[in-house]
């Protein structure tokens, strides 16, 4: 029985692999006009850089360009998600879990009650988040607010740029309090190319 389930897991993982192939290898992400008028690729690799840019029109062009790509493949993406969900349900039932969620949480030894408490706590305290979004809209002097407005700094003239090497040093200093074992793993990741610094 377990051998059959392992084989089915391999088959089920093909939904995730196909999603990656589609969204990483096959789709063509558009170029939008950057803040300075030069072409700027609206892809996942440029996400953070684009959404912290102070030019709102550019953020909107970037965001709509990126999501537009996924929108062109909405039926394929929905089918892949449907297949992945069906696989999770099959695996959970076959292993006698009460639900696919219980199976997923069990992989990290998390009880469903802990998960439910987290969701309930977030819902109960959603007010401060809504207040923050309203404050952000006010400070940025926006008539309306969109998702692409949630990351741009509210304080002006604070932009800083770091080289990758400088960033590595900052991360190592900041995480030093977590102990030498943690720092050693980070150094290994940095030295042995575990991190994709540039889009591949």
Long-range contacts (C-beta under 8 A, 24 or more apart in sequence): 1-94, 5-91, 5-94, 5-95, 8-87, 8-90, 8-91, 8-94, 9-87, 9-91, 11-87, 12-83, 12-84, 12-87, 12-88, 12-90, 12-91, 15-80, 15-81, 15-83, 15-84, 15-87, 16-84, 18-80, 19-77, 19-80, 19-84, 22-73, 22-76, 22-77, 22-80, 23-70, 27-69, 27-72, 27-73, 28-69, 29-65, 29-66, 29-69, 30-65, 30-68, 30-69, 32-58, 32-61, 32-62, 32-65, 33-58, 33-61, 34-58, 42-66, 42-69, 43-199, 45-198, 45-199, 48-151, 51-148, 51-150, 51-151, 51-152, 52-151, 52-152, 52-153, 53-152, 54-152, 54-153, 54-156, 56-142, 56-148, 56-149, 56-152, 59-148, 59-149, 59-152, 60-146, 60-148, 62-148, 63-146, 63-147, 63-148, 164-197
